[in-house]
Amino acid sequence: MKSILWLSFIKLKRNSAPYLLMIGLTLMFSFVIGLQTQSSTREVAVVGEEHKVQRLIEQLRDQSSFTFYIEKEDEAQAALKKGRIGEYIVVSDDVTIITLSEEAELQALIPVVTNAAYQLKVEQQFNELANDIIGKPLSELEFDQIQLTTTPHNIESNIDFRYQALFGSCLFFIMYTLGYTVKEFLRMKRERIWDRYVFSPLSKSKIYGGFLTFSVIIGLIHIAIVLVVAQTIFGLDFSKTWLAIGITMMLYIIVSVGWLLLLVAFVQTDTQFDLFVSLLSVSMAMLGGAYWPLEIVTSDLLLTISNAVPLTHALESIKAVTMYEQSLEDIVPSLALLTFIGAVIITFGIQFVDKRMK
């Protein structure tokens, strides 16, 4: 097995450009998507009586994901009909969101506005109660040592969505990186190099073990370079999560190699292999949440299908420990599922490839 590894690294040294390209594309895509996610804010118009609108906007001033501004109702209606805005807020005795957007697009806005409206309602009731009891609104009373403060409940305010962009891009492009290593089986079959391996003193388990170990090492090197650059340049912190990330990525790499071995067993040429690798990686990325969070997907069918995609479990596990600060123990069920999928896929992949190479 050591000889297989040594030979594979010699070939990597001679032709390292494709691997470096995939690493560069991972960083570029994660930077572009992450920067867009970090800097994008939605503008939301607020209409109604001026003093009520001002009070609501004052409650919403700390929401970094949205920019609220005062607008006339007829102009907001016209903008909504023309598609320039997706929704606007009407403030009267109650607070109403007028929208043409899909429900998924409102998931971030609804809790923000609901919480602010609730805070205003509570403040109004306190003022009415204070006025009935002592003849003054609560806001006009002076307290020496008591201070009333309200903190808007914003669950996602401390979540860094750049992790989603980084690892989504990483899981997507690593399939191409592994494709370059697994495609070597096609070349060995075409040039009859595989026959030399078969008649060598090495057992097939050592031959396959050598190539699988090399693929895992290459994949982990890909991840390590991306994480080092992301931590150095983007300022992301992996000091407490590197073990969970490493285990998850190693299992995902094994699963990916299994899928690629199955492709090798059924395609005839390098061109066919490259085509199916692209189809497989793109479809898995779309269904697994690499391009967008699965939280915004409303189709039950797509969510059900995504549970059968290994990328889903890998990405959700990594997001759990990086974005939501969960521990390694919390993602053990997902890791166990990836282990099972990897064992099954690798077993079938090796069997089919072995038949193909004869």
N, C-alpha and C positions, 0 to 999 in steps of 0.2 A: 504493500500500500504506500510505503514511503517513496518508492520509485515512481508511482503514478502521480503522487503529489509533486515531487521534484520536477517531473516532466511537464506537468501542468503549469507550474510557476515559471518555467523557462519559456513556454509558449506565451504566457501572459506578459513577460518582459518584452518579448519580441513584438507583441501586438496588444498594447495597453490602451490605444486610442479609444476604442468603443467603450471601455469601462470608464475611462475618465470623462467621456462625453455624457454618459448616463449620470454620473455624479454631478457634473456641471448643470445638466438639465434639471436634476432634482432641486438643487439650490436655487436656480433661477426661477422655476415655477413656484416653489414655496415662498420665495421672497416676494414675487409679484402678487400672488394670491394673498399672502399674509399681510403685505403692505396695504392692499386694497381693503381687506377685512378690518385692519386696524384703523384706517383713516376714514372709512365711509360712514356718513351719518345721514339719516333720513330727515327731511324737512316735513313738518306736519303743521298745517294751518289750524288755528283755533278761532272760532267765531262766537259771538254772543255779546252780552252786556260787558262793557269795557272793564268795570271793576271786578266782575266775576272772572273774566278772562285773565286779567292780570294776576289774580290770586292763584288761579290754576297754574299759570306759567311759572309763578314764583315757586310753587310746590315741585314743578318739574325741572327746575333750573339745573339740578345736579345730574340729569340723565345725559351721559356722554354719547349714547347711541342715537339720540334724536335731537333735532333743533325745532323748537316750537316758536311760532310767530303769529301775531294778530292779523286777521284778514277779515274783510267784509264777506257776509254769507253768500251774496250773489256771485262775487268773484270766486269764492271757493267752489261753489256749485259749477260754475263755468269751467274752472280748471280741472275739476273731477271728470266732467263730461268729455273734455278734450284729452284726458289721459295725462295731463301734466303732473297731477298728484294722484296718489293711490287712495287717500282718505283725508278727512278733516274732522275736527272735533267741535261739537256744538255744546256750549255751556249755557244752561238756563237753571231751572231748579234742580235738574239732573244733568249728568254729563253723558253725551251720546256720541259714538263714533259712526260717521257716515262713510261708507266704503264701497268700492267695487272690487277690492282685492280678494285673493283667495284666503281662506282661513289660515293657512300656514304662514302667510306673510304678516299676519296680525298677531302671531303668538308672542312676539317680543313687545309689541305696543300695548296690548290689552292689559297685562298686569301692571304696567307702568302707570297708565291712565287710571285704571281702577283704584290703585293704591292712593294716587294723588287725590282723586275724587272722594275717597273714603276719609282721608285726612282732613279735607275741607269740610266734609259733613260733620265729623267729630268736632272740629273747631267751632262750626256754626251752632251745634247743640250745646257746647260748653258756654258760648257767649249768651245764648238764649236763657240757659239756666242761671248764669251769673246775673243777667239783667233782671230776671224775675226775683231773685233773692236779694240782691244788694243794689239794684238799680243802675249798674254799670256793666258794660261788656267786659269779658275776661281780659281782652287786650289792653284795657285802660287801667287795670289794677297793677300795683307795684308790689313786688315781693323782695324782701331783703336777702333771703337765702334760698329761695325756691326758684328754679328755672325750668320752664316747660319746653321741651324740645321734641321734635318729631323727626324720625329718620325714615325716609322712603325705603321700602323693602325691595331691593334690586338684587336678586339672586345672582345674576350673571355679571355683576359689575367687576368682579375680580377675576373673571375667567379670561385667559389669554387665548384667543382663537387662532393665533399663529401656530400653535401646536397642531391644530387640525390641518392647516395648510401644509405644514412641514411633513408630517407623517403620512398624510394622504398622498402627497407627491412622492415620498420615499417608497411607499408600498407599491405605487404605480410603476415607477421607473425601475425598481429592483427586479421586476419580472423580465425586463429587457436585458438587464445585466446578467441574470441567470440564464437567459436564453442563449447568450453567446457561449457560455460554458457547456450547456447541454447539447447545443447544435454540433459539438465536436463528435458526438456519436454518429451523425450522418456522414461526416467527413471520414471517420474511421471505417464505416461500412463501405463507402464509395471507393476508398483507396486500399481496401482490404487490410488496413492496419489492425482491425479487430481480430482477424484470424491469427495474427502474431501474438496478441494478448492471450487468446484462447489456448494456444500451444505453448505458452510460456509456463514456467513453474508457478506463476501466481494463480491463486484460486479466483473464481468469479466473484466471490464475496469480497475479496480484497480489491479486485478491480473496481467493482461498483462502489465499495466503501471509499476508495481513493477519490473517485470522481465526486461522490456525494460530499465528502469532507472538504474537497477543494471548493465546491459550490457554496457550502456553508461559510467557509472562511472568506471567500470573495464577497458574499453578501454582507457579512458582518463588518468587513473592511469598508464597504460602501456606506453602511450605516454609521460606523465610527467617524469617518471623515465628515459626513453630513452633520453629525451631532457636534463635533468639535468646531466646525465653521459656524454653525447656528449659535452655539454658546458664545463664541468669540466675537462674532460680528453682530448677530441679532440680539444678543443678551438673554437668550433663553437659558433656563437653569435645569440641568439634568443630574445634579449632584446626588439627589435622593432617589432618583428613579432609574438610574442606569441599569441596575440589575433586572428590574421588571421589563424594561425596554429590550434588553439583550435577550432574555429568555423568550419573550414574545416574538421578536424578530427571528430568532433561530428556528422556532417552530414554524413560523410562516414561510421561511426560506425552504424548509424541508417539504412543506406542503406544495409550494410553488415548483420545486424541482420534480415532485411527483407528477404534477400536471404536465410539465414540459416533457417528461419521459413518455407520458401517454401520447403526446403529440408526435414525438419522434417515432413511435411505434406505428403511426398511421399515415404519416406523410411520406412523400417520395423524394422531394427536392428541398434545397435550402430556401427557395422562394416560397414554397408552400408553408414551410415551417415559420418563416418570418411573418407571413400573412396571418396564420392562425395565432401566433403569439400576440400580434397586435389586437386581433379580435378578442382573444381571451383576456388580455390585460385591460383593455378599454371597457369591456362589459363588466368585468369584476370590479373595476374602479367605480363605474357608474352605480352598480347595484350595492356596492359595499360602503359607499359614503366617502370615497376619496376626493370626489369633486365638490360635494356639498354635504352638510351634516344630514344624517338620516332623520333628525328631529323635525325637519321641514317637509318630509315626505308624508303625504296623507293617504296614499294608496295602500290599502291593506294587502293587496296582491304583491306589490313590490316589496313591502316590508317582510312578507312571508318568504319571498324568494331570497331576499338579502340574508336571511338566517342560514341559508345553505351555502353562502359564499364565505370562504375562509378569511378573505380580507376584512369582512365585517367584524368578525370576532377579534382579529388582530388589532384593527384600528380602534375599536371600542375599548379594548384592554389598555392600549397605550394612552388613549384619552382619559381613561379612568384614573390612571396614576399621575399623569402630567397636568391635566386641566382641572380635575375634580379632587385631586389630592387623596385618592384612595391608596390602600396598601397592596402589597403583593398578594396577601391572603385573600383580598376581595376579588381578585381576578383569576383565582385558581380554577373555578368552573370553566371559564373561557379557555384557559390554557389547557385544561384537560381535554376539552373538545377539539382544540387544534392538534393536540398530541394524537388523539384517536384518528382524526381525519388524515393527518400526516402518515401514520402507520399504514392505514388502508391504501392511500393513494400511492405511496412509495412501493408497497408490495405489489400492487397491480402494475405500476409503471415498470418496475424491473422485470416482471414476468413477461409483459408484452414486448419490451425492448429486447429481451433475451431471445424470444422467438423470432423477432424481426431481424436480428443480427446473424442468425444462423444461415 
